[in-house]
Amino acid sequence: MDRDNQKGSLIRIGQAAERAGVSKQTLQYYLMVGLLEATERTDGGQQYFDEKAVERISLIKSLNDSGYPLREIREIFIRRQQQFD
């Protein structure tokens, strides 16, 4: 089953990492530390991402590259989400 064709905009973890300019291992680490979640996860554990997730991954990379520690980036995202809840 080809998810790109079925869901239109969902891509696999490797493609999301490539589009965002990070390694697959870096993206897996972002997931592990709670910086983002997969857009969709299959029963088999495969993770898929939409364009919004790719943009967030790129933002995380940019912030981290400019000196923000990942812990602080996560806190920024948490505070921002709390403003909208």
Secondary structure, DSSP 8 states (H G I E B T S, - for coil): --HHHHHSS-EEHHHHHHHHTS-HHHHHHHHHTTS---SEE-TT--EEE-HHHHHHHHHHHHHHHTT--HHHHHHHHHHHHHHH-
